[in-house]
Amino acid sequence: MEYRNPTPVVDIIIEMGDQIVLIKRKNPPHGWALPGGFVDEGEPLSTAAIREAKEETSLDVQLTEQFFTYSNPTRDPRSHNVSTVFLAQADGVPRAADDAKDVALFCQNTLPRLAFDHAQILNDYFRYRQLGHKPPADR
């Protein structure tokens, strides 16, 4: 019997002042997204988040909290991935690297169309920041 289990991934909401960092993906699915990626075997989630942020944005981030885990089987069209989202802060100038084609800073009212379920994640994040409520359960 072959077991098919979800793959762990991380996404990072990098706060820079009142803006957040998004990357434009080089690889499918194309579009703007939160920095993030697959967790390597033997790697803690927090280490994966710091590594992925550096690889895609060239920023050294400081994780501030673990935000929420998103597990909807349709969140990624490639396969069933379970994403743990971290909040982080960084200083400096983001530069696109690795599989990021571009990188830019955005405010809530200037967000581009987003890949995956990142629009939902950011909707939850902005509500969390504005109202001080925890993100909703069962995403």
N, C-alpha and C positions, 0 to 999 in steps of 0.2 A: 504494500500500500504506500502510495506517495503522499506525503504531507505537504500542504501548501499553506504556509503561515504568512501573515503580514510582515513586512519589512520595516524595521525602525528607522525613522528619519528625524532630523531636527530642522526647525526653522527659527530664525532669529529676528526679532524686531529690534533694530538698532536705533536708539534715540540719540539724536544730535540736536540739542536745544529743543525747539518745538516741532522738529521735522524727524522723519524716519528715512532710513536708507532702503532703497529697492534696487534690484538688479534687473537688467534685461537679459533674458536667457539666450545663449548661443544654440542650445540643443532643444529638440522638441520635449515637451510642448513649449513653443516660443511664447514670448510675452514678458511682461514685468512680473516680478515675484519677490518674495522675501528671500534674503540670503538663506541658504540651507542646503542640506543634502543627506546622503546616506551615512549611517553610523557604521564605522569599521568594527570588525570582530575584535572583541577585547577592549573596546573603547567606551568609557563612560559617556552618557549623553551630554553632560556639560562640556567635556573635552571636545566632543564632536562639534558642538555649537561654536566654541571658540575657534576651532580649526577651520570650519566651513566659512565663518565670518571673515577670517583672515584670507583664506584662499580666494574668495569671491570679491571682497571689497578692499583688501589690503589694509584693513583696520585691525588694530589690537583692541578687542572689546573687553569690557568688564561686565560679566553677567550680573544682573541685579535680582532677578527672580525667575523661577520656572512658572510660566503663565498657565498653560493648559495643554491637554493632549487631544488631538483631533484624529478620529478613527473611522470616519465614514468610509466604507469600502469604495465609494466612487470619487473620493477626494482627489485622486491622481489617476488620469486615464491610462497610465502605463501598467499599473499593478496596485494591489492593496497595500498601501503604506500607512503606517501610524506615525503621526508627527507630534513630537513634543516641542512646544514653542517656548522659547526663552526670551525674556526682555534683557536688553543690554544697553550700555552706554559706551560712547567712544568719542575721542577727539581726533582732529586731523582732517585730512581730505580723502574721501573715499576714491579709490581707483579700481576700475574693472580689471579682474584677473581670472584665471582658471576658466570656468565655463560661463562666466559673465561677459556678455558682449558690451554692456554699458552699465553705468551705475549713476544714480541721481538721488537727490533729497526731495521728499514730498511732504506736504501737509495733508491733513484730512480732506480738505476741500479741493485738492489738486491731484488726487490719486488717479493714475492711469487704469486702463482695464488690466485686471490681474489674472495670472494663471492659477491653476489648481483651485483650492478653496480659500485662497489668500484674501479675497474680498470679505469673506465671512470672518476670517481670523482678525482682520484689521477692524471690521465693524465691532467685534467683541472687544478688541483692545481699546478702541477710542471710547466706547461706552464705559469700559472699566476705568480708564483714566479720568473721564469727565464726571462720572457718578460715584466712583469709589466702590462699585459693586464688583463682586467676583464674576468671572465669565460664566455663561450658562453651562449646565451639565449636559452630557451626552451629545457631543459634537462628533 
